[in-house]
Amino acid sequence: MELEGLRDFVALCETGSFSAAAKRLYKSHSSISRAVSALERELGVKLCERDRHRFALTGAGQRLYEGAGALLREAEALKERVRKDD
């Protein structure tokens, strides 16, 4: 899994819509959609139920959201630790 795809997914979960996630990350709606689809293909599970008016996480999506948040926080903390050593 790529961290960028996880960032896109977390933004989607936190904002509740592809458009809002795209706006938050200064990306296109389609790039967020492609990132989520790529995660679903890689993991072999459906992460969310979506249509034009509704977005809801599946059980797998909820588990990924919880784990991805922790992983992204740890990645940021690691960057800070590395920068402090120089």
C-alpha positions as CSV (number, residue, x, y, z in Angstrom):
1,M,0.0,0.0,0.0
2,E,1.2,3.5,-0.8
3,L,1.0,6.2,1.9
4,E,-0.5,8.6,-0.7
5,G,-3.4,6.2,-1.3
6,L,-4.0,5.8,2.4
7,R,-4.0,9.6,2.8
8,D,-6.6,9.9,0.1
9,F,-8.7,7.2,1.8
10,V,-8.4,8.8,5.2
11,A,-9.5,12.2,3.8
12,L,-12.5,10.5,2.2
13,C,-13.4,8.9,5.5
14,E,-13.0,12.2,7.4
15,T,-14.9,14.4,5.0
16,G,-17.6,11.9,4.0
17,S,-17.4,12.6,0.2
18,F,-15.1,12.2,-2.7
19,S,-15.5,15.9,-3.7
20,A,-14.7,17.1,-0.2
21,A,-11.7,14.9,0.1
22,A,-10.5,16.1,-3.3
23,K,-10.9,19.7,-2.2
24,R,-9.1,19.1,1.1
25,L,-6.1,17.5,-0.7
26,Y,-6.1,19.8,-3.8
27,K,-6.8,16.9,-6.1
28,S,-9.5,15.9,-8.5
29,H,-12.5,13.8,-7.5
30,S,-11.4,11.1,-10.0
31,S,-8.0,10.8,-8.4
32,I,-9.5,10.1,-5.0
33,S,-11.9,7.6,-6.6
34,R,-9.0,5.9,-8.4
35,A,-6.9,5.7,-5.2
36,V,-9.8,4.0,-3.3
37,S,-10.4,1.6,-6.2
38,A,-6.7,0.7,-6.3
39,L,-6.8,0.0,-2.5
40,E,-9.8,-2.2,-3.0
41,R,-8.1,-4.1,-5.8
42,E,-4.9,-4.5,-3.8
43,L,-6.7,-5.7,-0.7
44,G,-9.4,-7.7,-2.5
45,V,-12.2,-6.2,-0.4
46,K,-14.8,-3.5,-0.9
47,L,-13.9,-0.5,1.4
48,C,-17.0,1.6,0.9
49,E,-20.5,1.7,-0.5
50,R,-20.9,4.6,-2.8
51,D,-23.3,6.2,-5.2
52,R,-23.9,9.8,-6.3
53,H,-25.5,10.8,-3.0
54,R,-24.1,8.4,-0.4
55,F,-20.9,7.2,1.1
56,A,-20.6,4.5,3.8
57,L,-17.6,2.4,5.0
58,T,-17.8,-1.3,5.0
59,G,-16.4,-3.3,7.9
60,A,-13.1,-3.7,6.1
61,G,-13.1,0.0,5.3
62,Q,-13.6,0.9,8.9
63,R,-10.7,-1.3,9.9
64,L,-8.5,0.2,7.2
65,Y,-9.5,3.7,8.3
66,E,-8.5,3.0,11.9
67,G,-5.2,1.4,11.0
68,A,-4.4,3.9,8.3
69,G,-4.7,6.8,10.6
70,A,-2.2,5.3,13.0
71,L,0.1,4.4,10.2
72,L,0.1,7.9,8.8
73,R,0.7,9.5,12.2
74,E,3.6,7.1,12.7
75,A,5.0,8.0,9.2
76,E,4.9,11.7,10.1
77,A,6.5,11.1,13.5
78,L,9.3,9.2,11.7
79,K,9.9,12.0,9.3
80,E,10.3,14.4,12.3
81,R,12.6,12.0,14.1
82,V,14.8,11.7,11.1
83,R,14.9,15.5,10.5
84,K,15.9,16.2,14.1
85,D,19.0,14.0,13.8
86,D,20.6,16.3,11.2
